[in-house]
Structures are given as C-alpha cells and as structure tokens.
Amino acid sequence: MSRPAPLCIGLALAMSCLTKSGWRREDSQVEHLFSIDDYIQLAKQAEAAKLDFVFRPDTLFLPMEMVGTEPGFSSLDPMVLLAALATATSKIGLVSTASTTFNPPYVVARQLQSLNWLSQGRIGWNIVTAIDGQTNFGQQNLMASKQRYEMAAEFTEVVQKLWNSYPDDALTFDRQSGEFANSNKVQAINHHGDFFNVQGPLNVPQYPSGNIPLFQAGASPWGRDFAAKVANAIFAATPDLHAGIELRNDLRQRAALQGRNADDIKVLPGLSLYLAETRQQAEDLYYQTHTSLTREKKLAYLQKNLGVDFSALDDTQPITVDMLPKLDAVRSHTHTNLLTRFIERESPTLEHLLTRPEVMGSAHWLVIGTPEDAVESIKQRVEAGAADGFIAVPGGSRQSAQLFFDQVIPLLAKAGLSRTEYQGSTLRDHLGLNA
Ligand SMILES: Cc1cc2nc3c(=O)[nH]c(=O)nc-3n(C[C@H](O)[C@H](O)[C@H](O)COP(=O)(O)O)c2cc1C
C-alpha cells in the first residue's frame, strides 16, 4: 500500500494541559474534563493535522494525595471514550491502554475487537502492566515486575489467539442455505497456561483490516524484551537524547535477536510541550504550571523511586551513584533506571536533580519554548537516532495544544517530517504495516 509518513506522530488524549496547576487557569475549561465534547474536538484537530493516532493512557486507581489539588488520574474509561471518538472521526487511529495485570484477557480482547469494528480498523492497544491499583482488585501487593511481564506475555498471546479464533472470512451470510458462518473456521483456543485458562472462541469476529497494532509502555529489561517480541511501537519515557538513543538502539537489537526486522518496532517518546509565542512566555507557562510542585513533593518522588531521603541535604550537594541503595523491588524500573543512569553520568547537584523532567513531570522529553524550538528539538532527536516519531503531550494551557496544531505540525510538514494527506484509513495503514 502507501508509503508511511516520515515520522509516526500521536497525540496524548489526556487533557495534560489541565495537570499540575494547569486546571487553575481562567481559560482551562476544567469543568469539561468529564464531558465528551473536548475529546471529540481534540481528536478532530488531530485528524485534520493527519496524525497517526490519538492515544489514551489509563490507570485503574486514584492517588488520594493528588486529587485534592489536581485532576491526577481522574479519568473516563478509555474504551468507552474511544467508542464515542470512533463515531466522531473517520481516519485517525485510536489507541487505548489496557492493563494486563488487572483485566481478564477475554474482556480486553472483546472490547478492543468491538472498537475495531466501530472504528473500521483504527484501533491500537497500549499494553501496560500498571504500576499501582492492586488494592482495587483484591490484591495486597503488586506482583514483581518480572512476573507482571510474564503475565503480560501470556495475556497478549491469549488475546491474539482469541482475535484469530473467529476470523472474518468465517462469516458467509448465506441466506439460501441458511449458513450464517462456516463453523469449521471458528475454533476454540483451549489455552491452558501459568496465568490463564481460556477456552474461546471470542464472540466478536476479527475486523478484516488484520491484526490490531500493539504498543507497549515500560522499559525495564523485561519490558524491553516483551516489546521487542510483540510490539509495533513502544511509548517511551526518554527525558534526554542519551536515554532516547540508548533505548532505541537497545530495542532494535532486541527485536533483531527475536528474529524481527529492527524497523518493525517504532520508538515513540512522549514529548511534553510547553509552547508559547515567545520563549519567555513558555518559561512562565511552565513555571506557573508547576508552582504546586513543592520541594517536599519532589523529594518524596525521589524517595519513592530511588529509595533514599535527600531532604537533609543542601541544594549544592552533588548526588553520586554510591549514595543510592540497591533496591530489590521498585515501582517502575523505567523511572528508577532513568534517574540512576542520569546520576551515574552527571553526578548532578541536588538542585539540578530536582529540576529533571523525571522529577518535575512524567520523565518525558520536554520542550519549553516556541513552536520553532519544538521542531528543532524533534529534528535533532530524529537525526540522532533517538526516535521514530513521538507522542505529543501538550501541557500548561490550551494554547500550548493549539500552537502544536497551528504551527508545529505545519512546520514539520514543510520539512517533510509529517504527512499532508492520509494514504489509507486504518491504523495499520498509517503505521505502514500493510506496505
Ligand atoms: C511512557 C510511559 C507511559 C506509561 N503509561 C501507562 C499507562 O497509561 N497506564 C499504566 O497503567 N501504566 C503506564 N506505564 C507504566 C508501565 O506500564 C509499567 O507498569 C511501568 O513502567 C513498570 O514497568 P517497567 O518496570 O518495565 O518500567 C507507563 C510507563 C511509561 C514509561
């Protein structure tokens, strides 16, 4: 089919402009957070900009320490949200997150395949193991990371078997003979594994566009191996160029070891954008958005992820790797490893460490500046081999998202880095999987 667009570009549908103190702006329209209109508008804008997909992150818990001061993880169910977006759009891909730790695979397989029919082949699945929420599912402790990924691998296998258990060409609709479907083509899966026993078949046939594309988030060694084996793309947290190059090279090598082509897996870092007409305005926007992030909160974050309390230290104190304890279990290897590698490399002062994206936000690549600055940064990452595209996470204000559509995308298109027309109408087409 068509040649894929030069960069793979997604937009986080997370109202990230409302996080931290963003919701307190007069023009934030925070009251719309749980109504569908704003999401439809964003998805339509993303479609008009010819992006590959909108992407819905998701969690299954609400951190009580956040909800008093910011939306945090307050959110509509992604499958329900995407069902509404499927009917309001016609071309753009719709990627939903679903956890393999807390859901039954039959339900996830069915929800995603149902959405694939509603959207006519535009669905993708972001596979996450999840970092919290166990107490909402009758579990005291979260399973160890390695075991979560073993479960994720089996979960994904079951979901794929279920999708294949009822192929669309089984449907014959033969009114004459009375055959609705060729039952020989519909097969039980009889899966018996370490975590799941599922007979199948699924009660939704597979949409004819082919396998639903898989995304993955999580970059521990197990997460990387899992992604290298099954994923079409990885949603990555790479705060600096160094982390981006390391992750992309490593994933490409792991994919090759699995017998795949290194180009089969796209590395799509989250790109946090604080955009304004001038650099000074963008700095102000970033500062205003983060006023609620006190020193205490940042130190608590470091303690949670590195297992050490730096609160008694002076800001000028260099933080070195020998100050870090050896941790047996961490919440997210991605976040702990990023911080550890940065400390190893730079021995930063505590003050510097507290300004890192991993500590201030969600460990994403961060651009605070003008649309031109964003385009320069994107070019630099791509040329350095640190990204195959990105997932835009506009922050701070609605204007930041508007500038992304009005200026960043046209500048990228002018540079030949984003498409100006869709060549196909399914997510597989956009990702070049049918080429
Ligand atoms: C960029 C990025 C995005 C993520 N998005 C989600 C998400 O939407 N929902 C979720 O439950 N977990 C999310 N996670 C967490 C991962 O699924 C995973 O549980 C976590 O990173 C621990 O795995 P790791 O040790 O391989 O890093 C995300 C992680 C990263 C790095």
The ligand as a Tripos MOL2 file, in Angstrom:
@<TRIPOS>MOLECULE
LIG
   31    33     1     0     0
SMALL
NO_CHARGES

@<TRIPOS>ATOM
      1 C1          5.9240    6.4290   28.9060 C.3       1 LIG1
      2 C2          5.1870    5.5180   29.8200 C.ar      1 LIG1
      3 C3          3.7960    5.5290   29.8200 C.ar      1 LIG1
      4 C4          3.0580    4.6950   30.6410 C.ar      1 LIG1
      5 N1          1.6950    4.7350   30.5960 N.ar      1 LIG1
      6 C5          0.9960    3.9440   31.4360 C.ar      1 LIG1
      7 C6         -0.4370    3.9830   31.4670 C.ar      1 LIG1
      8 O1         -1.0990    4.7120   30.7290 O.2       1 LIG1
      9 N2         -1.0710    3.1910   32.3520 N.ar      1 LIG1
     10 C7         -0.3960    2.3550   33.2130 C.ar      1 LIG1
     11 O2         -1.0400    1.6630   33.9860 O.2       1 LIG1
     12 N3          0.9320    2.2900   33.2010 N.ar      1 LIG1
     13 C8          1.6420    3.0570   32.3480 C.ar      1 LIG1
     14 N4          3.0000    2.9870   32.3660 N.ar      1 LIG1
     15 C9          3.6410    2.0690   33.3010 C.3       1 LIG1
     16 C10         4.0900    0.7860   32.6440 C.3       1 LIG1
     17 O3          3.0000    0.0610   32.1650 O.3       1 LIG1
     18 C11         4.8230   -0.1260   33.6220 C.3       1 LIG1
     19 O4          3.9030   -0.6700   34.5330 O.3       1 LIG1
     20 C12         5.8560    0.5550   34.4290 C.3       1 LIG1
     21 O5          6.6130    1.4410   33.6580 O.3       1 LIG1
     22 C13         6.7050   -0.5130   35.0910 C.3       1 LIG1
     23 O6          7.3360   -1.2800   34.1190 O.3       1 LIG1
     24 P1          8.8930   -1.1500   33.9090 P.3       1 LIG1
     25 O7          9.4730   -1.6710   35.2060 O.co2     1 LIG1
     26 O8          9.1670   -2.0000   32.7010 O.co2     1 LIG1
     27 O9          9.1890    0.2840   33.6910 O.co2     1 LIG1
     28 C14         3.7400    3.8140   31.5280 C.ar      1 LIG1
     29 C15         5.1410    3.7870   31.5400 C.ar      1 LIG1
     30 C16         5.8640    4.6120   30.6970 C.ar      1 LIG1
     31 C17         7.3510    4.5370   30.7450 C.3       1 LIG1
@<TRIPOS>BOND
     1     1     2 1
     2     2     3 ar
     3     2    30 ar
     4     3     4 ar
     5     4     5 ar
     6     4    28 ar
     7     5     6 ar
     8     6     7 ar
     9     6    13 1
    10     7     8 2
    11     7     9 ar
    12     9    10 ar
    13    10    11 2
    14    10    12 ar
    15    12    13 ar
    16    13    14 ar
    17    14    15 1
    18    14    28 ar
    19    15    16 1
    20    16    17 1
    21    16    18 1
    22    18    19 1
    23    18    20 1
    24    20    21 1
    25    20    22 1
    26    22    23 1
    27    23    24 1
    28    24    25 2
    29    24    26 1
    30    24    27 1
    31    28    29 ar
    32    29    30 ar
    33    30    31 1
@<TRIPOS>SUBSTRUCTURE
     1 LIG1         1 GROUP 0 **** ****
